[in-house]
Amino acid sequence: MPPALTDSAHTPAEQLTGAHRTLLGACVAHMLHDGYTDLIFVLLPVWRTEFALGYGAVATLRGIYAGTMAILQMPSARLAERAGGRPVLVGGTVLAAVGYVLTGFSEGLIGLYAALALSGAGSSTQHPLASAAVSRAYGGGARGQLGTYNFAGDLGKAALPALASLLLTFLSWRSALPLIACLGLIVAVLIHFLVPPFAIAPDLPAQRAEGAGRGGFALLFAIGVLDSGVRMGFLTFLPFLLQAKGAGLPLIGSALTLVFLGGAAGKFACGWLGSRYGLLTMVLATEAGTAIGVLAVLALPLVPALALLPLLGVMLNGTSSVLYGTVPELAAPGRVERDFALFYTGVIGSGALSPVLYGVLGDFVGAGWAVTATAAAALLTCPLAMLLAPRL
């Protein structure tokens, strides 16, 4: 694959510098957008109290953000084909920040829905464009760098909920969100100066034909959908599980930070370990570990459950780095951006829909059984990984 730089006259040293700049800019973007996405988990107990919502309705709040982000993955990739990758990524980052500004000023539930949808639309640009830029910048050696890129996203998931928890100790949520939104404007400027201009290749008819009927990609897609659903379903209920065990809002924010720090370590380590040990070994290990860890957190008292959360974070998020790093291997020539966009559409769409489904289940059978269902779903990925492994 060619590097992400558009000027082919660059020397190898200059191209290497451009690749590193692309990775750094992509990591900064991923930190912010993933932080924005999972910041909502800290706010769910606040919104549930203020708007008197059930579990299903609470899950819908994050579902709107993630669902909008999922639906617009493919349109974002198409827009970048015409306008270029960097300006679309910068514009999406600004839009995500504006959405959070409006969230803080929302006076009712409908306004909150609209603001979250706007922010989710901005975040739809990040995954397909940044990950494809890293893939093109490093070519065949991109698996490890994609693991680093995914690691950066979980650093954002750890940092922004922690920052929000700190701000919520002396500010209302309406006052805290505009401050957090200012970070998005700063990151948009950083992306503009860090990431070299990069082009998005159009999906030509011949390339579509070459990539048609790829059973391996379909299996990878199914694993990603299940994995994301388990992760987001469990995280939706985690604040309420901890609340039932006696945790207050600051401790819940700190607990989420522990999960996301573990997730960051898992994404970084599993991206590189996947290169060495393969997809099958890593998926079996992380998904079985997820099922065991989820059930243990459900059963344990507060302090042991908190101690287990970083390790559970490793398992919850580690699988995704292995899956993301496999997308370029299964993509047809010229379809890297489109396949990344399609993969992220499924993964993020599952992350949007599954919490709502688990939330409705929780309203009927209780939070404990809904969380148990996420553990069972994690194990369903294992036979799919066994079918996929021989195709790689």
DODREN-525667 format. One record per residue (C-alpha): chain; x, z, y; residue in three letters. Coordinates in nm, 3 decimals, padded with zeros to 5 digits. Last residue first. Example, Ala and Ser with C-alpha at 12.3 -4.5 7.8 and 13.67 -1.06 7.14 Angstrom:
2
<'A'; <01.367; 00.714; -00.106>; 'ser'>
<'A'; <01.230; 00.780; -00.450>; 'ala'>
This chain:
392
<'A'; <-00.601; 00.716; -01.588>; 'leu'>
<'A'; <-00.881; 00.598; -01.819>; 'arg'>
<'A'; <-00.788; 00.839; -02.101>; 'pro'>
<'A'; <-00.849; 01.139; -01.868>; 'ala'>
<'A'; <-01.201; 01.041; -01.758>; 'leu'>
<'A'; <-01.391; 01.132; -02.076>; 'leu'>
<'A'; <-01.223; 01.469; -02.104>; 'met'>
<'A'; <-01.289; 01.530; -01.735>; 'ala'>
<'A'; <-01.659; 01.467; -01.793>; 'leu'>
<'A'; <-01.657; 01.720; -02.080>; 'pro'>
<'A'; <-01.512; 01.984; -01.841>; 'cys'>
<'A'; <-01.734; 01.921; -01.539>; 'thr'>
<'A'; <-02.035; 02.088; -01.702>; 'leu'>
<'A'; <-01.850; 02.422; -01.700>; 'leu'>
<'A'; <-01.887; 02.455; -01.324>; 'ala'>
<'A'; <-02.265; 02.413; -01.357>; 'ala'>
<'A'; <-02.287; 02.730; -01.567>; 'ala'>
<'A'; <-02.105; 02.929; -01.300>; 'ala'>
<'A'; <-02.338; 02.793; -01.032>; 'thr'>
<'A'; <-02.639; 02.900; -01.243>; 'ala'>
<'A'; <-02.507; 03.256; -01.251>; 'thr'>
<'A'; <-02.516; 03.253; -00.871>; 'val'>
<'A'; <-02.886; 03.158; -00.882>; 'ala'>
<'A'; <-02.947; 03.430; -01.139>; 'trp'>
<'A'; <-02.797; 03.695; -00.911>; 'gly'>
<'A'; <-02.969; 03.568; -00.595>; 'ala'>
<'A'; <-03.318; 03.621; -00.734>; 'gly'>
<'A'; <-03.548; 03.422; -00.962>; 'val'>
<'A'; <-03.782; 03.240; -00.723>; 'phe'>
<'A'; <-03.611; 03.271; -00.382>; 'asp'>
<'A'; <-03.275; 03.226; -00.554>; 'gly'>
<'A'; <-03.389; 02.898; -00.709>; 'leu'>
<'A'; <-03.486; 02.780; -00.361>; 'val'>
<'A'; <-03.140; 02.879; -00.241>; 'gly'>
<'A'; <-02.973; 02.708; -00.538>; 'tyr'>
<'A'; <-03.154; 02.388; -00.446>; 'leu'>
<'A'; <-03.070; 02.429; -00.076>; 'val'>
<'A'; <-02.709; 02.516; -00.159>; 'pro'>
<'A'; <-02.696; 02.202; -00.380>; 'ser'>
<'A'; <-02.808; 01.957; -00.113>; 'leu'>
<'A'; <-02.534; 01.985; 00.148>; 'ala'>
<'A'; <-02.236; 02.034; -00.083>; 'gly'>
<'A'; <-02.373; 01.757; -00.302>; 'ser'>
<'A'; <-02.383; 01.531; 00.002>; 'gly'>
<'A'; <-02.028; 01.639; 00.082>; 'ile'>
<'A'; <-01.903; 01.535; -00.260>; 'val'>
<'A'; <-02.112; 01.221; -00.288>; 'gly'>
<'A'; <-02.036; 01.095; 00.061>; 'thr'>
<'A'; <-01.675; 01.203; 00.017>; 'tyr'>
<'A'; <-01.640; 00.973; -00.283>; 'phe'>
<'A'; <-01.808; 00.683; -00.104>; 'leu'>
<'A'; <-01.588; 00.728; 00.205>; 'ala'>
<'A'; <-01.275; 00.754; -00.010>; 'phe'>
<'A'; <-01.389; 00.444; -00.196>; 'asp'>
<'A'; <-01.450; 00.258; 00.130>; 'arg'>
<'A'; <-01.116; 00.363; 00.278>; 'glu'>
<'A'; <-00.923; 00.266; -00.037>; 'val'>
<'A'; <-01.113; -00.057; -00.099>; 'arg'>
<'A'; <-00.844; -00.313; -00.008>; 'gly'>
<'A'; <-00.709; -00.326; -00.361>; 'pro'>
<'A'; <-00.952; -00.154; -00.605>; 'ala'>
<'A'; <-00.963; 00.225; -00.602>; 'ala'>
<'A'; <-00.897; 00.418; -00.923>; 'leu'>
<'A'; <-00.544; 00.537; -00.843>; 'glu'>
<'A'; <-00.635; 00.586; -00.476>; 'pro'>
<'A'; <-00.917; 00.829; -00.575>; 'val'>
<'A'; <-00.696; 01.044; -00.801>; 'thr'>
<'A'; <-00.547; 01.253; -00.519>; 'gly'>
<'A'; <-00.896; 01.350; -00.409>; 'tyr'>
<'A'; <-00.981; 01.474; -00.760>; 'leu'>
<'A'; <-00.666; 01.682; -00.805>; 'val'>
<'A'; <-00.710; 01.830; -00.458>; 'ser'>
<'A'; <-01.075; 01.909; -00.534>; 'ser'>
<'A'; <-01.001; 02.109; -00.847>; 'thr'>
<'A'; <-00.804; 02.372; -00.656>; 'gly'>
<'A'; <-01.094; 02.471; -00.434>; 'asn'>
<'A'; <-01.302; 02.705; -00.648>; 'leu'>
<'A'; <-01.010; 02.812; -00.869>; 'met'>
<'A'; <-00.781; 02.915; -00.585>; 'val'>
<'A'; <-01.074; 03.077; -00.403>; 'gly'>
<'A'; <-01.147; 03.284; -00.713>; 'leu'>
<'A'; <-00.792; 03.414; -00.695>; 'leu'>
<'A'; <-00.842; 03.509; -00.328>; 'pro'>
<'A'; <-01.183; 03.669; -00.405>; 'leu'>
<'A'; <-01.074; 03.905; -00.683>; 'leu'>
<'A'; <-00.970; 04.191; -00.455>; 'ala'>
<'A'; <-01.303; 04.167; -00.271>; 'leu'>
<'A'; <-01.491; 04.199; -00.600>; 'ala'>
<'A'; <-01.280; 04.501; -00.695>; 'pro'>
<'A'; <-01.376; 04.668; -00.363>; 'val'>
<'A'; <-01.747; 04.579; -00.363>; 'leu'>
<'A'; <-01.848; 04.669; -00.721>; 'pro'>
<'A'; <-01.810; 04.404; -00.993>; 'leu'>
<'A'; <-02.088; 04.206; -01.166>; 'ala'>
<'A'; <-02.138; 03.909; -00.932>; 'leu'>
<'A'; <-01.769; 03.887; -00.853>; 'val'>
<'A'; <-01.695; 03.873; -01.228>; 'ala'>
<'A'; <-01.956; 03.601; -01.290>; 'leu'>
<'A'; <-01.804; 03.384; -01.018>; 'val'>
<'A'; <-01.451; 03.445; -01.146>; 'gly'>
<'A'; <-01.530; 03.345; -01.505>; 'ile'>
<'A'; <-01.704; 03.023; -01.399>; 'ala'>
<'A'; <-01.430; 02.936; -01.150>; 'thr'>
<'A'; <-01.153; 02.999; -01.403>; 'gly'>
<'A'; <-01.324; 02.759; -01.645>; 'ala'>
<'A'; <-01.341; 02.506; -01.362>; 'glu'>
<'A'; <-00.978; 02.556; -01.258>; 'thr'>
<'A'; <-00.820; 02.539; -01.602>; 'ala'>
<'A'; <-01.026; 02.250; -01.741>; 'leu'>
<'A'; <-00.985; 02.050; -01.419>; 'val'>
<'A'; <-00.608; 02.109; -01.409>; 'met'>
<'A'; <-00.542; 02.012; -01.769>; 'thr'>
<'A'; <-00.757; 01.699; -01.749>; 'leu'>
<'A'; <-00.620; 01.574; -01.416>; 'leu'>
<'A'; <-00.256; 01.560; -01.512>; 'gly'>
<'A'; <00.024; 01.810; -01.568>; 'tyr'>
<'A'; <00.284; 01.693; -01.317>; 'arg'>
<'A'; <00.089; 01.515; -01.045>; 'ser'>
<'A'; <-00.196; 01.764; -01.090>; 'gly'>
<'A'; <00.051; 02.044; -01.025>; 'leu'>
<'A'; <00.125; 01.892; -00.684>; 'trp'>
<'A'; <-00.237; 01.879; -00.571>; 'gly'>
<'A'; <-00.308; 02.201; -00.760>; 'cys'>
<'A'; <-00.059; 02.400; -00.553>; 'ala'>
<'A'; <-00.179; 02.290; -00.208>; 'phe'>
<'A'; <-00.548; 02.296; -00.294>; 'lys'>
<'A'; <-00.519; 02.633; -00.465>; 'gly'>
<'A'; <-00.321; 02.790; -00.182>; 'ala'>
<'A'; <-00.583; 02.674; 00.067>; 'ala'>
<'A'; <-00.859; 02.798; -00.160>; 'gly'>
<'A'; <-00.699; 03.140; -00.182>; 'gly'>
<'A'; <-00.691; 03.147; 00.196>; 'leu'>
<'A'; <-01.053; 03.027; 00.196>; 'phe'>
<'A'; <-01.170; 03.304; -00.036>; 'val'>
<'A'; <-00.983; 03.572; 00.159>; 'leu'>
<'A'; <-01.125; 03.437; 00.486>; 'thr'>
<'A'; <-01.473; 03.459; 00.336>; 'leu'>
<'A'; <-01.405; 03.826; 00.263>; 'ala'>
<'A'; <-01.287; 03.883; 00.620>; 'ser'>
<'A'; <-01.612; 03.737; 00.754>; 'gly'>
<'A'; <-01.811; 03.957; 00.516>; 'ile'>
<'A'; <-01.608; 04.258; 00.630>; 'leu'>
<'A'; <-01.695; 04.185; 00.994>; 'pro'>
<'A'; <-02.068; 04.145; 00.902>; 'leu'>
<'A'; <-02.100; 04.467; 00.703>; 'gly'>
<'A'; <-02.040; 04.508; 00.329>; 'ala'>
<'A'; <-02.259; 04.742; 00.122>; 'gly'>
<'A'; <-02.282; 04.570; -00.220>; 'lys'>
<'A'; <-02.602; 04.394; -00.112>; 'ala'>
<'A'; <-02.414; 04.255; 00.191>; 'gln'>
<'A'; <-02.144; 04.129; -00.042>; 'leu'>
<'A'; <-02.396; 03.938; -00.249>; 'leu'>
<'A'; <-02.562; 03.813; 00.070>; 'phe'>
<'A'; <-02.235; 03.681; 00.214>; 'pro'>
<'A'; <-02.150; 03.520; -00.125>; 'leu'>
<'A'; <-02.481; 03.335; -00.164>; 'phe'>
<'A'; <-02.392; 03.025; 00.037>; 'thr'>
<'A'; <-02.037; 03.037; -00.097>; 'leu'>
<'A'; <-02.166; 03.008; -00.454>; 'phe'>
<'A'; <-02.378; 02.701; -00.384>; 'gly'>
<'A'; <-02.101; 02.544; -00.180>; 'met'>
<'A'; <-01.843; 02.570; -00.457>; 'arg'>
<'A'; <-02.073; 02.482; -00.745>; 'val'>
<'A'; <-02.215; 02.180; -00.564>; 'gly'>
<'A'; <-01.868; 02.059; -00.470>; 'ser'>
<'A'; <-01.752; 02.069; -00.832>; 'asp'>
<'A'; <-02.063; 01.892; -00.960>; 'leu'>
<'A'; <-02.034; 01.609; -00.708>; 'val'>
<'A'; <-01.659; 01.574; -00.761>; 'gly'>
<'A'; <-01.698; 01.554; -01.138>; 'ile'>
<'A'; <-01.964; 01.284; -01.098>; 'ala'>
<'A'; <-01.744; 01.081; -00.861>; 'phe'>
<'A'; <-01.449; 01.100; -01.099>; 'leu'>
<'A'; <-01.674; 00.975; -01.379>; 'leu'>
<'A'; <-01.798; 00.687; -01.161>; 'ala'>
<'A'; <-01.441; 00.607; -01.058>; 'phe'>
<'A'; <-01.339; 00.576; -01.421>; 'gly'>
<'A'; <-01.638; 00.358; -01.504>; 'gly'>
<'A'; <-01.530; 00.095; -01.258>; 'arg'>
<'A'; <-01.820; -00.148; -01.268>; 'gly'>
<'A'; <-01.721; -00.348; -00.962>; 'ala'>
<'A'; <-01.376; -00.302; -00.807>; 'gly'>
<'A'; <-01.261; -00.662; -00.850>; 'glu'>
<'A'; <-01.596; -00.791; -00.728>; 'ala'>
<'A'; <-01.580; -00.580; -00.414>; 'arg'>
<'A'; <-01.229; -00.707; -00.349>; 'gln'>
<'A'; <-01.345; -01.064; -00.370>; 'ala'>
<'A'; <-01.627; -00.988; -00.124>; 'pro'>
<'A'; <-01.384; -00.836; 00.129>; 'leu'>
<'A'; <-01.406; -00.467; 00.224>; 'asp'>
<'A'; <-01.252; -00.460; 00.569>; 'pro'>
<'A'; <-00.911; -00.292; 00.608>; 'ala'>
<'A'; <-00.904; 00.003; 00.846>; 'ile'>
<'A'; <-00.628; -00.023; 01.106>; 'ala'>
<'A'; <-00.400; 00.253; 01.223>; 'phe'>
<'A'; <-00.286; 00.361; 01.569>; 'pro'>
<'A'; <-00.020; 00.632; 01.537>; 'pro'>
<'A'; <-00.156; 00.986; 01.490>; 'val'>
<'A'; <00.008; 01.259; 01.699>; 'leu'>
<'A'; <-00.097; 01.179; 02.057>; 'phe'>
<'A'; <-00.463; 01.102; 01.995>; 'his'>
<'A'; <-00.491; 01.367; 01.725>; 'ile'>
<'A'; <-00.359; 01.632; 01.963>; 'leu'>
<'A'; <-00.615; 01.539; 02.230>; 'val'>
<'A'; <-00.898; 01.567; 01.978>; 'ala'>
<'A'; <-00.754; 01.901; 01.863>; 'val'>
<'A'; <-00.786; 02.045; 02.214>; 'ile'>
<'A'; <-01.146; 01.927; 02.242>; 'leu'>
<'A'; <-01.227; 02.080; 01.904>; 'gly'>
<'A'; <-01.072; 02.413; 01.999>; 'leu'>
<'A'; <-01.312; 02.432; 02.295>; 'cys'>
<'A'; <-01.597; 02.449; 02.042>; 'ala'>
<'A'; <-01.478; 02.793; 01.933>; 'ile'>
<'A'; <-01.532; 02.919; 02.287>; 'leu'>
<'A'; <-01.874; 02.755; 02.301>; 'pro'>
<'A'; <-01.960; 02.933; 01.971>; 'leu'>
<'A'; <-01.873; 03.288; 02.077>; 'ala'>
<'A'; <-02.131; 03.328; 02.353>; 'ser'>
<'A'; <-02.428; 03.232; 02.138>; 'arg'>
<'A'; <-02.293; 03.439; 01.850>; 'trp'>
<'A'; <-02.295; 03.745; 02.073>; 'ser'>
<'A'; <-01.957; 03.879; 02.177>; 'leu'>
<'A'; <-01.758; 04.197; 02.100>; 'phe'>
<'A'; <-01.734; 04.208; 01.719>; 'thr'>
<'A'; <-01.860; 03.851; 01.696>; 'leu'>
<'A'; <-01.531; 03.722; 01.840>; 'leu'>
<'A'; <-01.333; 03.871; 01.552>; 'leu'>
<'A'; <-01.572; 03.737; 01.290>; 'ser'>
<'A'; <-01.558; 03.393; 01.457>; 'ala'>
<'A'; <-01.177; 03.395; 01.449>; 'leu'>
<'A'; <-01.179; 03.490; 01.081>; 'ala'>
<'A'; <-01.438; 03.218; 01.009>; 'pro'>
<'A'; <-01.213; 02.972; 01.200>; 'leu'>
<'A'; <-00.884; 03.064; 01.031>; 'ala'>
<'A'; <-00.974; 03.060; 00.663>; 'ala'>
<'A'; <-01.167; 02.733; 00.660>; 'lys'>
<'A'; <-00.900; 02.585; 00.886>; 'gly'>
<'A'; <-00.630; 02.683; 00.636>; 'leu'>
<'A'; <-00.858; 02.528; 00.376>; 'asp'>
<'A'; <-00.837; 02.191; 00.547>; 'gly'>
<'A'; <-00.459; 02.215; 00.567>; 'ala'>
<'A'; <-00.436; 02.248; 00.188>; 'phe'>
<'A'; <-00.634; 01.924; 00.158>; 'asn'>
<'A'; <-00.372; 01.741; 00.365>; 'tyr'>
<'A'; <-00.094; 01.898; 00.159>; 'thr'>
<'A'; <-00.266; 01.781; -00.160>; 'gly'>
<'A'; <-00.300; 01.436; -00.005>; 'leu'>
<'A'; <00.076; 01.449; 00.054>; 'gln'>
<'A'; <00.132; 01.522; -00.316>; 'gly'>
<'A'; <-00.086; 01.230; -00.426>; 'arg'>
<'A'; <00.052; 00.989; -00.164>; 'ala'>
<'A'; <00.361; 00.867; -00.347>; 'gly'>
<'A'; <00.213; 00.526; -00.432>; 'gly'>
<'A'; <00.156; 00.443; -00.066>; 'gly'>
<'A'; <00.268; 00.711; 00.179>; 'tyr'>
<'A'; <00.110; 00.587; 00.504>; 'ala'>
<'A'; <-00.179; 00.415; 00.327>; 'arg'>
<'A'; <-00.288; 00.733; 00.150>; 'ser'>
<'A'; <-00.241; 00.942; 00.464>; 'val'>
<'A'; <-00.458; 00.700; 00.664>; 'ala'>
<'A'; <-00.717; 00.697; 00.385>; 'ala'>
<'A'; <-00.738; 01.077; 00.397>; 'ser'>
<'A'; <-00.775; 01.079; 00.777>; 'ala'>
<'A'; <-01.037; 00.804; 00.792>; 'leu'>
<'A'; <-01.263; 00.899; 00.500>; 'pro'>
<'A'; <-01.253; 01.275; 00.564>; 'his'>
<'A'; <-01.263; 01.292; 00.944>; 'gln'>
<'A'; <-01.534; 01.059; 01.064>; 'thr'>
<'A'; <-01.830; 01.253; 00.923>; 'ser'>
<'A'; <-01.726; 01.551; 01.137>; 'ser'>
<'A'; <-01.889; 01.400; 01.443>; 'gly'>
<'A'; <-02.218; 01.351; 01.261>; 'ala'>
<'A'; <-02.201; 01.710; 01.139>; 'gly'>
<'A'; <-02.173; 01.829; 01.499>; 'ser'>
<'A'; <-02.484; 01.632; 01.593>; 'leu'>
<'A'; <-02.674; 01.763; 01.290>; 'ala'>
<'A'; <-02.578; 02.119; 01.379>; 'leu'>
<'A'; <-02.708; 02.067; 01.733>; 'ala'>
<'A'; <-03.038; 01.922; 01.610>; 'ala'>
<'A'; <-03.101; 02.203; 01.361>; 'tyr'>
<'A'; <-03.022; 02.469; 01.621>; 'leu'>
<'A'; <-03.258; 02.303; 01.868>; 'gly'>
<'A'; <-03.531; 02.309; 01.603>; 'ile'>
<'A'; <-03.464; 02.678; 01.530>; 'leu'>
<'A'; <-03.500; 02.784; 01.891>; 'gly'>
<'A'; <-03.308; 02.853; 02.211>; 'glu'>
<'A'; <-02.997; 02.654; 02.126>; 'ser'>
<'A'; <-02.711; 02.720; 02.372>; 'phe'>
<'A'; <-02.451; 02.813; 02.111>; 'gly'>
<'A'; <-02.552; 02.518; 01.898>; 'thr'>
<'A'; <-02.510; 02.290; 02.201>; 'leu'>
<'A'; <-02.143; 02.385; 02.230>; 'val'>
<'A'; <-02.111; 02.343; 01.853>; 'tyr'>
<'A'; <-02.243; 01.987; 01.876>; 'gly'>
<'A'; <-02.003; 01.912; 02.161>; 'val'>
<'A'; <-01.711; 02.010; 01.937>; 'ala'>
<'A'; <-01.826; 01.779; 01.656>; 'ala'>
<'A'; <-01.869; 01.497; 01.909>; 'leu'>
<'A'; <-01.513; 01.543; 02.038>; 'val'>
<'A'; <-01.378; 01.528; 01.683>; 'thr'>
<'A'; <-01.582; 01.215; 01.610>; 'gly'>
<'A'; <-01.438; 01.044; 01.916>; 'gly'>
<'A'; <-01.081; 01.120; 01.810>; 'val'>
<'A'; <-01.143; 00.992; 01.456>; 'leu'>
<'A'; <-01.315; 00.679; 01.586>; 'val'>
<'A'; <-01.032; 00.617; 01.831>; 'pro'>
<'A'; <-00.768; 00.660; 01.557>; 'arg'>
<'A'; <-00.920; 00.444; 01.285>; 'gly'>
<'A'; <-00.974; 00.120; 01.473>; 'gly'>
<'A'; <-01.286; -00.007; 01.654>; 'ala'>
<'A'; <-01.409; -00.271; 01.411>; 'arg'>
<'A'; <-01.302; -00.138; 01.070>; 'glu'>
<'A'; <-01.342; 00.213; 01.210>; 'ala'>
<'A'; <-01.715; 00.155; 01.250>; 'leu'>
<'A'; <-01.735; 00.061; 00.882>; 'arg'>
<'A'; <-01.556; 00.379; 00.777>; 'ala'>
<'A'; <-01.785; 00.588; 00.996>; 'ser'>
<'A'; <-02.091; 00.411; 00.854>; 'pro'>
<'A'; <-01.972; 00.507; 00.503>; 'met'>
<'A'; <-01.924; 00.877; 00.583>; 'gln'>
<'A'; <-02.248; 00.902; 00.786>; 'leu'>
<'A'; <-02.474; 01.032; 00.509>; 'ile'>
<'A'; <-02.228; 01.302; 00.408>; 'ala'>
<'A'; <-02.175; 01.448; 00.756>; 'met'>
<'A'; <-02.548; 01.452; 00.818>; 'thr'>
<'A'; <-02.596; 01.633; 00.488>; 'gly'>
<'A'; <-02.318; 01.881; 00.562>; 'ala'>
<'A'; <-02.466; 01.989; 00.893>; 'tyr'>
<'A'; <-02.827; 01.981; 00.774>; 'ile'>
<'A'; <-02.737; 02.157; 00.450>; 'gly'>
<'A'; <-02.570; 02.435; 00.642>; 'arg'>
<'A'; <-02.899; 02.521; 00.806>; 'leu'>
<'A'; <-03.096; 02.433; 00.492>; 'thr'>
<'A'; <-02.923; 02.716; 00.305>; 'ala'>
<'A'; <-03.094; 02.962; 00.539>; 'val'>
<'A'; <-03.432; 02.799; 00.473>; 'ala'>
<'A'; <-03.389; 02.832; 00.097>; 'gly'>
<'A'; <-03.268; 03.191; 00.122>; 'tyr'>
<'A'; <-03.564; 03.297; 00.336>; 'gly'>
<'A'; <-03.556; 03.300; 00.718>; 'leu'>
<'A'; <-03.652; 03.561; 00.980>; 'ala'>
<'A'; <-03.507; 03.360; 01.276>; 'phe'>
<'A'; <-03.274; 03.627; 01.414>; 'glu'>
<'A'; <-03.206; 03.794; 01.079>; 'thr'>
<'A'; <-03.137; 03.474; 00.885>; 'arg'>
<'A'; <-02.936; 03.339; 01.178>; 'trp'>
<'A'; <-02.702; 03.637; 01.174>; 'val'>
<'A'; <-02.669; 03.635; 00.793>; 'pro'>
<'A'; <-02.591; 03.258; 00.806>; 'leu'>
<'A'; <-02.331; 03.284; 01.084>; 'leu'>
<'A'; <-02.029; 03.357; 00.867>; 'val'>
<'A'; <-02.124; 03.071; 00.631>; 'phe'>
<'A'; <-02.155; 02.834; 00.929>; 'ile'>
<'A'; <-01.780; 02.860; 00.995>; 'leu'>
<'A'; <-01.752; 02.654; 00.676>; 'asp'>
<'A'; <-01.809; 02.315; 00.839>; 'thr'>
<'A'; <-01.628; 02.392; 01.165>; 'tyr'>
<'A'; <-01.323; 02.511; 00.975>; 'gly'>
<'A'; <-01.333; 02.198; 00.761>; 'asp'>
<'A'; <-01.339; 01.993; 01.082>; 'his'>
<'A'; <-01.061; 02.183; 01.255>; 'leu'>
<'A'; <-00.813; 02.210; 00.970>; 'met'>
<'A'; <-00.878; 01.852; 00.860>; 'his'>
<'A'; <-00.798; 01.716; 01.205>; 'ala'>
<'A'; <-00.473; 01.912; 01.221>; 'val'>
<'A'; <-00.381; 01.792; 00.871>; 'cys'>
<'A'; <-00.457; 01.429; 00.959>; 'ala'>
<'A'; <-00.237; 01.456; 01.268>; 'gly'>
<'A'; <00.049; 01.601; 01.066>; 'leu'>
<'A'; <00.014; 01.340; 00.790>; 'leu'>
<'A'; <00.003; 01.052; 01.039>; 'thr'>
<'A'; <00.303; 01.192; 01.225>; 'arg'>
<'A'; <00.491; 01.214; 00.896>; 'his'>
<'A'; <00.404; 00.854; 00.812>; 'ala'>
<'A'; <00.505; 00.739; 01.161>; 'gly'>
<'A'; <00.842; 00.907; 01.126>; 'thr'>
<'A'; <00.887; 00.734; 00.791>; 'leu'>
<'A'; <00.796; 00.403; 00.952>; 'gln'>
<'A'; <01.051; 00.461; 01.225>; 'glu'>
<'A'; <01.321; 00.529; 00.966>; 'ala'>
<'A'; <01.216; 00.220; 00.767>; 'pro'>
<'A'; <01.246; 00.009; 01.087>; 'thr'>
<'A'; <00.928; -00.095; 01.269>; 'his'>
<'A'; <00.855; -00.466; 01.281>; 'ala'>
<'A'; <00.533; -00.421; 01.080>; 'ser'>
<'A'; <00.356; -00.274; 01.382>; 'asp'>
<'A'; <00.016; -00.147; 01.263>; 'thr'>
<'A'; <00.139; 00.183; 01.133>; 'leu'>
<'A'; <-00.055; 00.325; 00.840>; 'ala'>
<'A'; <00.207; 00.215; 00.588>; 'pro'>
<'A'; <00.129; -00.070; 00.351>; 'pro'>
<'A'; <00.000; 00.000; 00.000>; 'met'>
